[in-house]
Amino acid sequence: MSAGLSAPTATTAAIAPTTVPAAAAEKPPVVAKPVTITVWFPPTGNYTEYLTSQTALFQQSQDKVKVIVEPSGATDKLQASIVAGTPPNLQQSNYIPMFLWHAQGALEPVDQYMDKRGKGDYHDWAREGSTIQGKFFEWPWMLNPTGAVVNRTLLAERGALAQMPAQGTTANWTFDQWRKLLQASATVTGDVTKDVYGTAFMGTTTWYWEMMYLWGNGAEIYNSDETKVIVNSPEGIAGLEMLLDVQTKDRVAAPGPEGLDATKTFELFYTKRAALVGGSNANIGEVDRRIKGGTIIAPFDAAFIPPPHAPGKRAAAFVAIQSFLVYKQSRDTDTTVGAMQFGAFLTDTPAQQAITGIGELPVRKSAGNIYAGDPNRTTGFAVIENGRSMGRFPENGEVRVLWQDAIRAVWTREKTPKDALNDLVRLSEPIMAKNIARGGTR
């Protein structure tokens, strides 16, 4: 994993550079008196063991900041606490909610609490994705690039392995290779209890699983300042028409995509019923866990690869930034300094080097190659080089709902791809007007 990897430069709807990496204070502020901070962490899942161990290490490292961990509350609970002036000091979150809470003035910028390395130690995508109007409003923690996951064992059995791209930081393949792989790996007779599919599309879940193909065809969701939805471009329409062809003409995708969500789709993959699905390295870890637990019978060689693309275009996919948010306090502001100390500790180089048990990628260059010899995680950096967000403004979730309506209308043949995307753009105008009023995304 090279420290020199960079994010996109001027590609529409990619995160455009908004800051120049700069060093921060030689010695960031620290608390002068004992304080107690409240943090919200997920009570279950892949992060809990890590967060528990790092919290214990932080407590051992100093004697002035006491950490009380509470299970993360739902959005409405957090909203109520912000209105009441009693939010948690720190929360494990990600960069999508960051825009919502920043718009409400609820977050503290972290810039002055960085050490002398400043922002220059962060990979470009983490740095730019954590920036709003020139300031960091989160402690970036981990990167989770999405793309495609494949059952390499199944491909080998079907003679389709030659169509899979070589893994690594330069992994690369085309739509033609992708469609040949799907055709070679599928056996579709109409018996849904036995059929093996080349892939499966999702019509009821997060939209980046289909958008990665449209991005690879040269389409974008938004214009450069995110004041307009432009996914109905010729490239967007052609990309969605291609997906419809894979579903209806090639007949190599699982039936009923309008009713498939991530859980159902991943189960097709885990049960060896789909050769390739949209996913991330987290799916690789889940395959390993199921093999150890006996619910998947080996062999099952799962691999992560970037999404395919059209000739002359580049692979692009959504890259999530897991992070820690620090909330403004109306009462004891000294706790903010304590929360910043904890956030810095959780995302410092030693803590970054300890995330291997989670399987996501570090945000700091100084962490080095923590996955030496792991082709799946290394390939993740091929995606990060041309990553995409789903919108860096609070209402991006409303646009997602419009996308879900559009894609389901395409899968059910209620609308053509062109009509569905044109309707999406038209219906998005009142939503985007809110970001226009803010001056767009900067």
N, C-alpha and C positions, 0 to 999 in steps of 0.2 A: 504494500500500500504506500504509494509515493506521497510524500509531503507536498509535492508540487502540483498535485491534481487541482484543477480549477473548475469552477462552475461556468455556465454559459455567459456569454458577454452581452449580445444585443438581440437575442432571439425573443420574439414577441411572446409575452406571458411567462417567460422564464423569469426568475428573480434577477432583476437588473442590479448591478452594483450601486449601492447607495452610500457607502462609506469607504474611506481609505483606512486600511489597517493602521492602527496607531498604538503606541505604548501607553499604558495607564500609569497610575502612581507607583513609585518605587515601593511604598508601603501603604497598602489600602487601609482605610479606617477599620478599627476593631473596637469592641465594646470596652468601656472603662470600668463598668460595674457589672455584677452578675445580673443576667436576664434569663427569663424563661420564654421560649418561643413554641408556638403550636404549628405543626406541619401536618399536611394531609398527604398520605401515601395510599396507594391501592392496597386493600387488605388481602387480596389474593392475586394470583397470576405470576408471570415470569419475572417480575421485578422485585417481589417481596423479600426474597432471601438476600439479594444484593443490598437493598435499601436498609434492611435490618442490620447487616454486618457493617455497612459504611456509617450508619448512625452511631453504632457502638464505638467505632474507631474515632469518629469525631469527638464523642464525649471523652474518650481517653486522651485526646490530643490537646485539650484545653479545659479550664475549670470555670469559665465565666458564662458560657451559654448552655443552658439546660434545654434539651429537646423533648417535647411531649408529642408523640405521634398519635394521630387520629385517623380513622378510615376516611378516605376521600368522600365528600358529599356530592350529591347530584347538583346539576347546574342551578336549579331553583334554590337550593339551600345556600350555595355560594353567593348567588345574587342577593338573597335576603341578608346574608352576613355583610356584604359590601354596603348595602343600603344602610344597615344598622351601624356601620363603622367598626365591625368586629370580624373581619375576614381572617382566615389563617395567615400566619406570617409567610409561610412558604407552601407551595403545592407542587407535586409532580404532575406535569401536564404535557402539552405539546404546543407547537407554534400556531395551530389553528385557533384555539380559544384565546391566545395572546392578543389577537386583533380585536376581539370582542371586548375584553376587559380593558385594553388600552383605550378604546374609544370611550369608555366610561370613566377614564381617569383613575382607574383602580390599581395600576401597577407602578412600581418603582423602577426607574432605569438602573442598570447594574454597572454602567461604565466606570464610575469612580471607585468601584470596589474591586476592579481587576488589578492584578499585579503588573509588574513592569513589562511582561510579555504583551499585555493589552490584547487587541483583537487579531494581531498578526499570527497568533498561534492556532487560530481556527481555520479549518478548511473553508473555502469560499462559500459553499452552499450553507454551512451552518452559520457563518458570520452574516451573510446577507439575509438569510431567512429569519434571523433573530432581530433584525434592525427595523425600526420604524422611525422615520424622519431623523435618521442619523444616529440614533441611540439604540443600545441593546435593551430590550424589555423582557428578557428571559436569560437564564443561564442555560445555554445549549448543552445537551448531555450526550445524546446518541443520534446517529443517523440510521434510518431504516429505509433503504431504497426498495421500491417495488419493481417487478418485472415479470418474468415467466419462470415457473418451476416445472421441471420435467421429470418423468420416471425413466431414467436412462436404461434401466433393466428392461422395461417394456419396449423401449425403442430398439434395443439390441435384438430382442426376440422377434420384432416385426421387420427387421432389416432397415430401420429408419434412422439409425444412429449417424449415418454419414451426413444427414441434413442438419444435425445439431451443430451450432458453432463451437469452436474451441473456447474454453473458459479463460478468464484473465482480464486484466485491465483494458485490453483492446478487443474484447469479445464483440462480435459484429455479425449480423446476418440480415437477409432480405425477406420481403414478403413471399417471394417465390419459394425460397427454401422452407419457410414456415408452412406454407400450404402443402408442399410436397411431404413434409414431415407429418402433418395432420392426416393426409390421405393414406400414407404408408402405415400409420400406427392404428388406424380406426378399423373396426369391424362392426358395421351397423346393418342389422337385419330387420329392426323393428321390435325385437324382443328386449324390452327395457331392463329385464332381469339379467341379461347376459351380454348385451352389447358393450363394446369398448369404444370410447369416443376419442377422437383426436384432441378435442378441447371442449370447454364449456364456457358460455358467456353468462353474465349475471345481469339481470334486469331489475333487481330489487335492492341493490346494495351500493356501496361507494362507487363512484363513477370512474375512478382512474383505471379500473381494469379494462374498460373499453376505450377510454381516452388514450391509452398508451399507443393504440394502433392508429388513431387519428393523428396524434402528435407525430408518429413515425411517418405519416403521409404528408407532413408539412402543415397541418392545421394547428390552431391555437384556440384556447377557450376565450381569452380576453385580448384586447389591444394592450399596448405597452404600459399604459398608466391605469389599466383596469377600470376604465369608464364605460366600456362597451363590450358585450359578448359578440364574438366574431366567429363562433364555431361553425356557422353556416357558410363558410368559404367553400370554394370549389374543392379544396383539399379535404375539408371536413366532410362534405357530402360524399365524395368519392371514397373516403375511408370507411364511412358507415355503410355505404353500398357494398364495399368489399366484405365487411363482417356479415351482412345479410346474405351475400352469395355463399360464404363459407357455411352458413346455417342452412340455406334452402337449396342451393345448387350442388355444392360439394357434399353436403349431407354428412359431415364428419364431426359436427358439434352435438352435444347433448340436447335432447328435445326440451321444449318449454322454457327457453331462457327467461321469458317474462316472469317466471315464478321462481327462478333460482337466485339464492342469496349466497354469500360467501361460505356459510356453514355447509350448505348442501353441495356446493361446488367442490369445496375442499374434501368432503367425504367421498365424492367420486374419485378424486385423486388418491386419497389414502387407501381406498378399497381397490385400487388398480383398475378403475373403470374409465379414467381419463388420462391421456398421456401427458398433456400440457395444460396448465391453467395459469391465470394471473395470480401471482403470489409474491412471497419474499423469503428471505433466509429463515424467517420464523417457521415457515412450513417445513424446511429441511430439518430443523430441530424437532418439530412435532413428529415427523416420520421416524427419526432416531428414537424418540421417547416411546413411540408405539411399538417399535420393534423390540425394544428392551422390555416393554410391558406385556408383550405377547399378543397384542391386538393387530399387528401387522406381521405377516410371515415373510421373512427374508427369503430371497434377495429382493431388495428395493433400494436401488441406488438413485436417490433424489438429487437433483442438481438445479442451481439457480443460473439463469442466463438473462441477458437483456432482451427487451421486446424487439421484434423485427422492424424493418423500415423499408420505405420505397427507395428505388435507385436515386442517388444524389441527395438523399435526406439522412438524418441521423436518428438513432434510437433515442427515445425520450420517455421518461416515466416519472411518476410522483415519488418524491423523496420526503419522508416524514422526519421531523426533528423532534425528538423527545427532549423535554426540558424541565426546568424548575422556575416557577413564577414567584415573585416576591410582591406581596400586596401592601399597599399603603395602609398605615395605621393612624387612627385619629386620636389614640390615647397614648400609649407608651411607645414613642418613636424610637427609643433605644433598641427595642426589639427588632427594628428593621436592620440595624447594623448587625445584630446577631444572626438574623436570617441570611444576610448577605455573606457572612462568614461561612455559614453552613452550605449555602449554594456554591460558593467558591470551592469549598472542600469536596463536595460531591462531584464536581466537574473538573477537578484538577488532574494532572497527569497520572498520579498513582491510582486514583479512582477510575480513570479512563482505562488504564491497563487491566483493571479488575472486571471489566464488563464481558469478558469472554464467555462466562457462564450464561449470559443472556443471548449472545450471538449477534448483537447489532454492532454498528461501526462507530468508532470514536470520532468526536468532533475536533479533537486537538491533534495537530501535526506532531507535537512532542510525544504523543503516545506511541508513535512508531507503528510498525507492522505487528499488531497483536495477534494476527491470525496467520502467521507464517506457515506456508504449506497448505492453507485451506483455500481451494480454488473457488468455492461458493462465495465466501466473504470477499475475497479479492475481486471477483467479478462484480460485486456490488459497486465498486468504484467506477466501473465502466458506465454505470447508470448515473452515478452522481455527477459525472462530467457534463451531463446535459439534462439535469433534473428539471422538474416542473412542480409548481404548487397548484392548488385548486382554488386559489384566490386569496389575496392578502388583505382582505377587508372583512368586517364582521358579518356581512350578509351572504357570504359565499355559500353557506348551507342552503339558502333559499334558491340559489341558482342550481345547486345539486338536485333539489326536488324537481325543478323543471326538467333537468336532464333525465331523471328517472322516469318522468311521465313521457318524455320524448322517446327514450329507448324502448320502453314497453310498447308504445304505439307502433314502433317499427317492427318489433318482434311479433306482435299480433297482427301485423299487416293492416292496421287501421290507417296508417300514414306511410308515405314514402319517406326515405331518409331526408330528402330535400324538404318536404313539407314539415316533417317533424322538427328539423333543425331551424327552419325559418320561424315556426311558431315559438320555439324556445327563445330565439333572439327577440322576437316581438314581445313576448311575455316578460322578458328579463328587464325591459327598459325602466319600469318603475323601481325595480330593485337597484339597478345601476345608478339611477338618479341620486340615490343616497351617497354613493361614493363620488359622484360628480360634485355634489355639494361640498364634500370634504376637500376637493381639489385633486381627486384621484389618489392612487397609491403611490407613495413616495418612499 
